Amino acid sequence: MTDRRTADPTPERGAPATPSTDGAPVAEPARGRTTLLRGGGIRHVRWTVWAQRYGALAALVVLFVYNAIDTPFFLTPQSLLFVLLRQAAPIAIVAVGMAIVIGTAGIDLSVGSVMAIAGQVGATLVLHDQPFLLAMVAALLVAAVCGLFNGTLVARFGVQPIIATLILFIAGRGIAQLITGGALQPLANPEFQWIGLARPFGVPAQVFIAVLVAVVAWLVMRLTVFGRYVLAVGGNEAASRLAGVPAARVKLLAYVISAALAGLVGLIAVSANSASDANNVGLGMELDAIAAVAVAGTPLTGGKVNVWGAVVGAVLLKLLQNTLISHGITKEVAQIIEGAVIIGALWLQRHEA
C-alpha cells in the first residue's frame, strides 16, 4: 500500500501522474513546490504559501539587517524603542482588533474616529477634575458602545460591514469635535499621561501594552470557544449557523473588541501628545491597521486570524516608512512604495494552499 503521508492529497489540476507500487496513479508534485518533512512523511507546499506565512517576517528581518548595516545609529535604544517600536505599538494594538474583525469576514473603518471619541472623553473628564481611572474606564466604555453600534448594524440588521462602519468613520469625527468644541486642550495630569509618556525599565509603556494585548488576543484565539467561532463564522457563516454557532453574537463581540482597542489607543495618543486634538487623533489609523493585517498574509475574506502577523505587519510598515524617509525618499513616494508592498501581499493571498 502507498503511504498516504507521502502523497499530496490535493494535486494540482493537470499535474502528470505516475504509477505507484500497487498500480494506482499518484500525482507528481507540481512545479514550483517545495518539499516539507513533517511527521516522517513528505508534504509538498507551494512557495506562495511560505510567502504568505513568513513573507512579512522575512521582509522585516531583511529591513532590520539593512538598517543595522547602512543606517547610522539605528541600533541605539533611542532609535529602536522610541522611533520604531513607540510608533508601531499603537498601530499594532488597533491591527490586532482589526484582525479579529477581518477574521469574521468583516472590516472596521471607524477605528480612527473611535480613537478620537475615546481620547476626547478621557481628556474632558480629566480636565474637569475627575479621577484619571474613571476617565479611562469611561473612555473605554464609550469606545465599546461605538463597537456595539457597528456590530448591531452588521450582525442584527445585515448591513454590509464597510457601510456600517463608514457611518462612524464620518460621524464619529464630528462627535469628537463636539465633545471639546473643536479646540486643542492641553493636558497636565501625570497619572492620566502614564500610558503615553511613562518609560518603565526604559521602555515606552505603549510597547508593553501592545505586547500584552497581542498575547491576550493570541491566547483567546487559540484557546477559547470564541476564537474557534470567529474562524468558523468567517470561513462559512451559513454552515456555522447550522452547526449551532451564535454567529451574530460572535460578530457583535468582534466589533466591540476592535472598538475598545481603538479607544485604548486613543487614550495613548492623547496622553502622549499631552493634549486632546479631535481633528488629528486617529487620522488614517484605519488604513494603517488594515494594511498591517493584509501585509501579514491574512486574507481579507475572513476565516483566519494571525495576531502576531498583524503585529509584525505594523512594525514592518513603520520600519519601511522610516527607512525610506531616512534615506532621502519623500513621504509621498514612501507611501506609494508602501502601497506597492500591500499590492504584492494581496497578490500572494490569491494563491491559497
C-alpha positions as a Markdown table, in Angstrom:
| # | Residue | x | y | z |
|---|---|---|---|---|
| 1 | Met | 0.0 | 0.0 | 0.0 |
| 2 | Thr | 1.1 | 3.5 | -0.7 |
| 3 | Asp | 1.8 | 5.6 | 2.4 |
| 4 | Arg | -0.8 | 8.4 | 2.2 |
| 5 | Arg | 1.6 | 10.8 | 4.0 |
| 6 | Thr | 4.0 | 10.6 | 1.1 |
| 7 | Ala | 1.4 | 11.7 | -1.5 |
| 8 | Asp | -0.1 | 15.1 | -1.9 |
| 9 | Pro | -3.8 | 14.7 | -1.2 |
| 10 | Thr | -4.7 | 17.6 | -3.5 |
| 11 | Pro | -2.5 | 17.6 | -6.6 |
| 12 | Glu | -2.7 | 20.4 | -9.0 |
| 13 | Arg | -5.1 | 20.1 | -11.9 |
| 14 | Gly | -3.2 | 18.9 | -14.9 |
| 15 | Ala | -0.3 | 17.6 | -12.9 |
| 16 | Pro | 1.3 | 14.5 | -14.5 |
| 17 | Ala | 0.6 | 11.2 | -12.8 |
| 18 | Thr | 3.0 | 8.3 | -12.4 |
| 19 | Pro | 2.1 | 4.8 | -11.3 |
| 20 | Ser | 2.6 | 3.7 | -7.7 |
| 21 | Thr | 3.8 | 0.3 | -6.5 |
| 22 | Asp | 0.3 | -1.0 | -6.4 |
| 23 | Gly | -0.6 | 0.2 | -9.8 |
| 24 | Ala | -2.7 | 3.2 | -8.7 |
| 25 | Pro | -1.7 | 6.6 | -10.2 |
| 26 | Val | 0.0 | 9.0 | -7.9 |
| 27 | Ala | 0.3 | 12.7 | -8.9 |
| 28 | Glu | 3.7 | 14.1 | -9.1 |
| 29 | Pro | 4.4 | 17.3 | -7.2 |
| 30 | Ala | 3.7 | 20.3 | -9.4 |
| 31 | Arg | 6.5 | 22.6 | -10.5 |
| 32 | Gly | 7.1 | 25.4 | -8.1 |
| 33 | Arg | 6.6 | 23.5 | -4.9 |
| 34 | Thr | 8.9 | 22.8 | -2.1 |
| 35 | Thr | 9.2 | 19.7 | 0.0 |
| 36 | Leu | 8.5 | 19.7 | 3.7 |
| 37 | Leu | 9.3 | 16.9 | 6.0 |
| 38 | Arg | 6.6 | 16.5 | 8.6 |
| 39 | Gly | 5.8 | 13.6 | 10.9 |
| 40 | Gly | 8.1 | 11.3 | 8.9 |
| 41 | Gly | 6.3 | 11.9 | 5.6 |
| 42 | Ile | 6.7 | 14.3 | 2.7 |
| 43 | Arg | 4.2 | 17.1 | 2.0 |
| 44 | His | 4.5 | 19.4 | -1.0 |
| 45 | Val | 3.7 | 23.1 | -0.4 |
| 46 | Arg | 3.5 | 26.0 | -2.8 |
| 47 | Trp | 6.2 | 28.6 | -2.5 |
| 48 | Thr | 3.4 | 31.2 | -2.2 |
| 49 | Val | 2.1 | 29.5 | 1.0 |
| 50 | Trp | 5.6 | 30.0 | 2.5 |
| 51 | Ala | 5.5 | 33.7 | 1.4 |
| 52 | Gln | 2.0 | 34.1 | 2.9 |
| 53 | Arg | 3.1 | 32.7 | 6.2 |
| 54 | Tyr | 6.6 | 34.0 | 6.6 |
| 55 | Gly | 7.0 | 36.7 | 4.0 |
| 56 | Ala | 6.3 | 39.7 | 6.3 |
| 57 | Leu | 8.6 | 38.3 | 9.0 |
| 58 | Ala | 11.3 | 37.7 | 6.3 |
| 59 | Ala | 10.9 | 41.2 | 5.0 |
| 60 | Leu | 11.2 | 42.6 | 8.5 |
| 61 | Val | 14.4 | 40.7 | 9.1 |
| 62 | Val | 15.9 | 41.9 | 5.8 |
| 63 | Leu | 14.9 | 45.5 | 6.5 |
| 64 | Phe | 16.3 | 45.3 | 10.0 |
| 65 | Val | 19.7 | 43.9 | 8.8 |
| 66 | Tyr | 19.9 | 46.5 | 6.1 |
| 67 | Asn | 19.3 | 49.3 | 8.5 |
| 68 | Ala | 21.7 | 47.8 | 11.0 |
| 69 | Ile | 24.4 | 48.0 | 8.4 |
| 70 | Asp | 23.6 | 51.1 | 6.4 |
| 71 | Thr | 21.6 | 53.5 | 8.8 |
| 72 | Pro | 23.7 | 55.4 | 11.4 |
| 73 | Phe | 22.6 | 55.0 | 15.0 |
| 74 | Phe | 19.8 | 52.5 | 14.0 |
| 75 | Leu | 20.8 | 50.0 | 16.7 |
| 76 | Thr | 20.7 | 52.6 | 19.5 |
| 77 | Pro | 17.9 | 52.3 | 22.2 |
| 78 | Gln | 16.6 | 55.7 | 21.2 |
| 79 | Ser | 16.1 | 54.6 | 17.6 |
| 80 | Leu | 14.7 | 51.1 | 18.3 |
| 81 | Leu | 12.5 | 51.9 | 21.3 |
| 82 | Phe | 11.4 | 55.5 | 20.8 |
| 83 | Val | 11.4 | 55.9 | 17.0 |
| 84 | Leu | 10.4 | 52.4 | 15.7 |
| 85 | Leu | 8.5 | 50.5 | 18.4 |
| 86 | Arg | 6.9 | 53.5 | 20.0 |
| 87 | Gln | 5.4 | 54.5 | 16.6 |
| 88 | Ala | 4.5 | 50.9 | 15.7 |
| 89 | Ala | 2.8 | 50.0 | 19.0 |
| 90 | Pro | -0.4 | 51.9 | 18.6 |
| 91 | Ile | -0.9 | 50.6 | 15.0 |
| 92 | Ala | -0.2 | 47.0 | 16.3 |
| 93 | Ile | -2.9 | 47.3 | 19.0 |
| 94 | Val | -5.5 | 48.5 | 16.6 |
| 95 | Ala | -4.4 | 45.9 | 14.0 |
| 96 | Val | -5.0 | 43.1 | 16.5 |
| 97 | Gly | -8.6 | 44.2 | 16.9 |
| 98 | Met | -8.9 | 44.7 | 13.1 |
| 99 | Ala | -7.6 | 41.2 | 12.5 |
| 100 | Ile | -10.3 | 39.7 | 14.7 |
| 101 | Val | -13.0 | 41.7 | 12.8 |
| 102 | Ile | -11.5 | 40.6 | 9.4 |
| 103 | Gly | -11.5 | 37.0 | 10.7 |
| 104 | Thr | -15.3 | 37.2 | 10.8 |
| 105 | Ala | -15.2 | 38.4 | 7.1 |
| 106 | Gly | -15.8 | 42.0 | 8.2 |
| 107 | Ile | -14.0 | 45.3 | 8.2 |
| 108 | Asp | -13.9 | 48.3 | 10.6 |
| 109 | Leu | -13.3 | 51.7 | 9.1 |
| 110 | Ser | -14.4 | 53.5 | 12.2 |
| 111 | Val | -11.3 | 52.8 | 14.4 |
| 112 | Gly | -9.7 | 56.2 | 13.8 |
| 113 | Ser | -12.9 | 58.1 | 14.7 |
| 114 | Val | -13.4 | 55.9 | 17.8 |
| 115 | Met | -9.9 | 56.8 | 18.9 |
| 116 | Ala | -10.8 | 60.5 | 18.6 |
| 117 | Ile | -14.0 | 60.0 | 20.6 |
| 118 | Ala | -12.4 | 57.9 | 23.4 |
| 119 | Gly | -9.5 | 60.3 | 23.6 |
| 120 | Gln | -11.7 | 63.4 | 23.9 |
| 121 | Val | -14.0 | 61.7 | 26.5 |
| 122 | Gly | -11.0 | 60.8 | 28.7 |
| 123 | Ala | -9.3 | 64.2 | 28.3 |
| 124 | Thr | -12.5 | 66.1 | 29.0 |
| 125 | Leu | -13.2 | 64.2 | 32.3 |
| 126 | Val | -9.6 | 64.8 | 33.4 |
| 127 | Leu | -9.9 | 68.5 | 32.6 |
| 128 | His | -13.0 | 68.6 | 34.8 |
| 129 | Asp | -11.0 | 67.2 | 37.7 |
| 130 | Gln | -12.4 | 63.7 | 37.6 |
| 131 | Pro | -10.1 | 60.8 | 38.7 |
| 132 | Phe | -7.9 | 59.5 | 36.0 |
| 133 | Leu | -9.0 | 55.9 | 36.4 |
| 134 | Leu | -12.7 | 57.0 | 36.0 |
| 135 | Ala | -11.7 | 58.9 | 32.9 |
| 136 | Met | -10.0 | 55.9 | 31.3 |
| 137 | Val | -12.8 | 53.5 | 32.1 |
| 138 | Ala | -15.4 | 55.9 | 30.8 |
| 139 | Ala | -13.5 | 56.4 | 27.6 |
| 140 | Leu | -13.1 | 52.6 | 27.0 |
| 141 | Leu | -16.8 | 52.1 | 27.7 |
| 142 | Val | -17.8 | 54.8 | 25.2 |
| 143 | Ala | -15.5 | 53.1 | 22.6 |
| 144 | Ala | -17.1 | 49.8 | 23.4 |
| 145 | Val | -20.6 | 51.4 | 22.8 |
| 146 | Cys | -19.3 | 52.5 | 19.4 |
| 147 | Gly | -18.3 | 48.9 | 18.6 |
| 148 | Leu | -21.7 | 47.8 | 19.8 |
| 149 | Phe | -23.3 | 50.2 | 17.3 |
| 150 | Asn | -21.2 | 48.9 | 14.5 |
| 151 | Gly | -21.8 | 45.2 | 15.4 |
| 152 | Thr | -25.5 | 45.7 | 15.8 |
| 153 | Leu | -25.8 | 47.1 | 12.3 |
| 154 | Val | -23.7 | 44.3 | 10.9 |
| 155 | Ala | -25.0 | 41.3 | 12.9 |
| 156 | Arg | -28.6 | 42.2 | 13.6 |
| 157 | Phe | -29.6 | 44.3 | 10.6 |
| 158 | Gly | -27.4 | 42.7 | 8.0 |
| 159 | Val | -25.7 | 46.0 | 6.9 |
| 160 | Gln | -22.5 | 45.5 | 4.9 |
| 161 | Pro | -19.5 | 46.0 | 7.3 |
| 162 | Ile | -17.9 | 48.6 | 5.1 |
| 163 | Ile | -21.1 | 50.7 | 5.1 |
| 164 | Ala | -21.9 | 50.1 | 8.7 |
| 165 | Thr | -18.5 | 51.3 | 9.9 |
| 166 | Leu | -18.4 | 54.1 | 7.4 |
| 167 | Ile | -21.2 | 55.8 | 9.4 |
| 168 | Leu | -19.0 | 56.3 | 12.4 |
| 169 | Phe | -16.0 | 56.9 | 10.2 |
| 170 | Ile | -17.8 | 60.1 | 9.1 |
| 171 | Ala | -19.9 | 61.0 | 12.1 |
| 172 | Gly | -17.5 | 59.9 | 14.8 |
| 173 | Arg | -15.0 | 62.6 | 14.0 |
| 174 | Gly | -17.8 | 65.2 | 14.3 |
| 175 | Ile | -18.9 | 63.7 | 17.6 |
| 176 | Ala | -15.3 | 64.0 | 18.9 |
| 177 | Gln | -15.1 | 67.6 | 17.8 |
| 178 | Leu | -18.4 | 68.4 | 19.6 |
| 179 | Ile | -17.1 | 67.0 | 22.8 |
| 180 | Thr | -14.3 | 69.5 | 23.0 |
| 181 | Gly | -15.7 | 72.2 | 20.8 |
| 182 | Gly | -13.0 | 71.5 | 18.2 |
| 183 | Ala | -10.4 | 73.3 | 20.3 |
| 184 | Leu | -7.0 | 71.9 | 21.3 |
| 185 | Gln | -7.0 | 71.3 | 25.0 |
| 186 | Pro | -3.6 | 70.9 | 26.8 |
| 187 | Leu | -3.3 | 68.2 | 29.5 |
| 188 | Ala | -1.1 | 68.1 | 32.5 |
| 189 | Asn | -2.1 | 65.1 | 34.6 |
| 190 | Pro | 0.8 | 62.8 | 35.2 |
| 191 | Glu | -1.4 | 59.8 | 36.2 |
| 192 | Phe | -3.5 | 60.1 | 33.1 |
| 193 | Gln | -0.5 | 60.5 | 30.9 |
| 194 | Trp | 1.3 | 57.5 | 32.2 |
| 195 | Ile | 0.3 | 55.2 | 29.3 |
| 196 | Gly | 1.6 | 57.6 | 26.8 |
| 197 | Leu | 4.7 | 59.0 | 28.5 |
| 198 | Ala | 5.9 | 56.6 | 31.1 |
| 199 | Arg | 9.1 | 54.5 | 30.5 |
| 200 | Pro | 9.1 | 51.5 | 32.8 |
| 201 | Phe | 12.5 | 49.8 | 32.6 |
| 202 | Gly | 13.5 | 52.3 | 30.0 |
| 203 | Val | 10.8 | 51.1 | 27.5 |
| 204 | Pro | 7.8 | 53.1 | 26.4 |
| 205 | Ala | 4.7 | 52.0 | 28.2 |
| 206 | Gln | 2.7 | 51.6 | 25.0 |
| 207 | Val | 5.2 | 48.9 | 23.8 |
| 208 | Phe | 4.4 | 46.8 | 26.9 |
| 209 | Ile | 0.6 | 47.4 | 26.3 |
| 210 | Ala | 0.9 | 46.3 | 22.7 |
| 211 | Val | 2.7 | 43.1 | 23.7 |
| 212 | Leu | 0.2 | 42.4 | 26.4 |
| 213 | Val | -2.8 | 43.0 | 24.0 |
| 214 | Ala | -1.2 | 40.7 | 21.4 |
| 215 | Val | -0.5 | 37.9 | 24.0 |
| 216 | Val | -4.1 | 38.0 | 25.4 |
| 217 | Ala | -5.6 | 38.1 | 21.9 |
| 218 | Trp | -3.4 | 35.2 | 20.7 |
| 219 | Leu | -4.4 | 33.1 | 23.7 |
| 220 | Val | -8.1 | 34.0 | 23.2 |
| 221 | Met | -8.0 | 33.0 | 19.5 |
| 222 | Arg | -6.1 | 29.7 | 20.2 |
| 223 | Leu | -7.7 | 28.5 | 23.5 |
| 224 | Thr | -11.2 | 29.8 | 23.7 |
| 225 | Val | -14.5 | 28.8 | 22.1 |
| 226 | Phe | -14.9 | 32.4 | 20.9 |
| 227 | Gly | -11.6 | 32.1 | 18.9 |
| 228 | Arg | -12.9 | 29.0 | 17.1 |
| 229 | Tyr | -16.2 | 30.6 | 16.5 |
| 230 | Val | -14.6 | 33.6 | 14.8 |
| 231 | Leu | -12.8 | 31.4 | 12.3 |
| 232 | Ala | -16.0 | 29.4 | 11.7 |
| 233 | Val | -18.1 | 32.4 | 11.1 |
| 234 | Gly | -15.5 | 34.0 | 8.8 |
| 235 | Gly | -14.9 | 30.8 | 6.9 |
| 236 | Asn | -18.6 | 29.9 | 6.3 |
| 237 | Glu | -21.2 | 31.8 | 8.2 |
| 238 | Ala | -24.2 | 29.8 | 6.9 |
| 239 | Ala | -22.6 | 26.5 | 7.8 |
| 240 | Ser | -21.5 | 27.8 | 11.2 |
| 241 | Arg | -25.1 | 28.8 | 11.9 |
| 242 | Leu | -26.3 | 25.3 | 11.0 |
| 243 | Ala | -23.7 | 23.9 | 13.4 |
| 244 | Gly | -25.1 | 26.0 | 16.3 |
| 245 | Val | -22.6 | 28.8 | 16.3 |
| 246 | Pro | -24.1 | 32.1 | 17.5 |
| 247 | Ala | -22.8 | 34.0 | 14.5 |
| 248 | Ala | -24.5 | 37.3 | 15.3 |
| 249 | Arg | -23.1 | 37.3 | 18.8 |
| 250 | Val | -19.6 | 36.5 | 17.6 |
| 251 | Lys | -19.6 | 39.3 | 15.1 |
| 252 | Leu | -21.0 | 41.7 | 17.6 |
| 253 | Leu | -18.3 | 40.9 | 20.1 |
| 254 | Ala | -15.6 | 41.2 | 17.4 |
| 255 | Tyr | -16.6 | 44.8 | 16.7 |
| 256 | Val | -16.8 | 45.6 | 20.4 |
| 257 | Ile | -13.2 | 44.3 | 20.8 |
| 258 | Ser | -11.9 | 46.3 | 17.9 |
| 259 | Ala | -13.5 | 49.5 | 19.1 |
| 260 | Ala | -12.3 | 49.0 | 22.7 |
| 261 | Leu | -8.7 | 48.5 | 21.5 |
| 262 | Ala | -9.1 | 51.6 | 19.3 |
| 263 | Gly | -10.3 | 53.5 | 22.3 |
| 264 | Leu | -7.3 | 52.4 | 24.3 |
| 265 | Val | -5.0 | 53.7 | 21.5 |
| 266 | Gly | -7.0 | 57.0 | 21.5 |
| 267 | Leu | -6.1 | 57.4 | 25.2 |
| 268 | Ile | -2.5 | 56.6 | 24.4 |
| 269 | Ala | -2.4 | 59.2 | 21.7 |
| 270 | Val | -4.0 | 61.9 | 23.8 |
| 271 | Ser | -1.6 | 61.1 | 26.7 |
| 272 | Ala | 1.5 | 61.0 | 24.5 |
| 273 | Asn | 0.6 | 64.4 | 22.9 |
| 274 | Ser | -0.3 | 66.0 | 26.2 |
| 275 | Ala | -3.3 | 67.4 | 24.5 |
| 276 | Ser | -6.7 | 66.4 | 23.2 |
| 277 | Asp | -6.9 | 67.0 | 19.5 |
| 278 | Ala | -10.2 | 65.8 | 18.0 |
| 279 | Asn | -9.1 | 66.8 | 14.5 |
| 280 | Asn | -6.0 | 64.7 | 14.2 |
| 281 | Val | -6.2 | 61.8 | 16.7 |
| 282 | Gly | -6.5 | 58.6 | 14.9 |
| 283 | Leu | -6.4 | 60.2 | 11.4 |
| 284 | Gly | -5.7 | 57.4 | 8.9 |
| 285 | Met | -5.3 | 54.7 | 11.6 |
| 286 | Glu | -8.0 | 52.5 | 9.9 |
| 287 | Leu | -5.8 | 52.3 | 6.8 |
| 288 | Asp | -2.6 | 51.6 | 8.7 |
| 289 | Ala | -4.4 | 48.8 | 10.7 |
| 290 | Ile | -5.9 | 47.2 | 7.6 |
| 291 | Ala | -2.6 | 47.4 | 5.8 |
| 292 | Ala | -0.7 | 45.7 | 8.7 |
| 293 | Val | -3.2 | 42.8 | 8.6 |
| 294 | Ala | -3.0 | 42.5 | 4.9 |
| 295 | Val | 0.8 | 42.6 | 4.7 |
| 296 | Ala | 0.9 | 39.7 | 7.2 |
| 297 | Gly | -0.8 | 37.5 | 4.8 |
| 298 | Thr | -4.2 | 37.4 | 6.5 |
| 299 | Pro | -7.0 | 37.0 | 3.8 |
| 300 | Leu | -9.5 | 39.8 | 3.9 |
| 301 | Thr | -12.2 | 37.3 | 3.0 |
| 302 | Gly | -12.2 | 36.0 | 6.6 |
| 303 | Gly | -11.8 | 32.6 | 8.2 |
| 304 | Lys | -8.2 | 33.3 | 9.5 |
| 305 | Val | -6.8 | 35.4 | 12.3 |
| 306 | Asn | -3.0 | 35.9 | 12.6 |
| 307 | Val | -2.5 | 38.0 | 15.7 |
| 308 | Trp | 1.3 | 38.0 | 15.7 |
| 309 | Gly | 1.2 | 38.6 | 11.9 |
| 310 | Ala | -0.7 | 41.8 | 12.5 |
| 311 | Val | 2.0 | 42.9 | 15.0 |
| 312 | Val | 4.8 | 42.0 | 12.6 |
| 313 | Gly | 2.9 | 43.9 | 9.8 |
| 314 | Ala | 2.6 | 47.0 | 11.9 |
| 315 | Val | 6.3 | 47.0 | 12.7 |
| 316 | Leu | 7.3 | 46.2 | 9.1 |
| 317 | Leu | 5.3 | 49.0 | 7.6 |
| 318 | Lys | 6.6 | 51.5 | 10.1 |
| 319 | Leu | 10.2 | 50.4 | 9.6 |
| 320 | Leu | 9.8 | 50.5 | 5.8 |
| 321 | Gln | 8.4 | 54.1 | 6.1 |
| 322 | Asn | 11.2 | 55.2 | 8.4 |
| 323 | Thr | 13.8 | 53.5 | 6.2 |
| 324 | Leu | 12.7 | 55.2 | 3.0 |
| 325 | Ile | 12.4 | 58.7 | 4.7 |
| 326 | Ser | 15.8 | 58.3 | 6.4 |
| 327 | His | 17.4 | 57.7 | 3.0 |
| 328 | Gly | 16.0 | 60.8 | 1.4 |
| 329 | Ile | 12.8 | 59.4 | -0.1 |
| 330 | Thr | 9.9 | 61.9 | 0.3 |
| 331 | Lys | 6.9 | 60.9 | 2.3 |
| 332 | Glu | 4.7 | 60.9 | -0.7 |
| 333 | Val | 7.0 | 58.5 | -2.6 |
| 334 | Ala | 7.3 | 56.3 | 0.5 |
| 335 | Gln | 3.5 | 56.0 | 0.6 |
| 336 | Ile | 3.5 | 54.9 | -3.0 |
| 337 | Ile | 6.1 | 52.2 | -2.2 |
| 338 | Glu | 4.1 | 51.0 | 0.8 |
| 339 | Gly | 1.1 | 50.7 | -1.5 |
| 340 | Ala | 3.1 | 48.5 | -3.9 |
| 341 | Val | 4.1 | 46.3 | -0.9 |
| 342 | Ile | 0.4 | 45.9 | 0.0 |
| 343 | Ile | -0.5 | 45.0 | -3.6 |
| 344 | Gly | 2.2 | 42.3 | -3.5 |
| 345 | Ala | 0.8 | 40.9 | -0.3 |
| 346 | Leu | -2.7 | 40.9 | -1.7 |
| 347 | Trp | -1.5 | 39.1 | -4.8 |
| 348 | Leu | 0.0 | 36.4 | -2.7 |
| 349 | Gln | -3.3 | 35.9 | -1.0 |
| 350 | Arg | -4.8 | 34.8 | -4.3 |
| 351 | His | -2.8 | 31.6 | -4.1 |
| 352 | Glu | -4.2 | 29.5 | -1.3 |
| 353 | Ala | -2.7 | 26.3 | -0.1 |
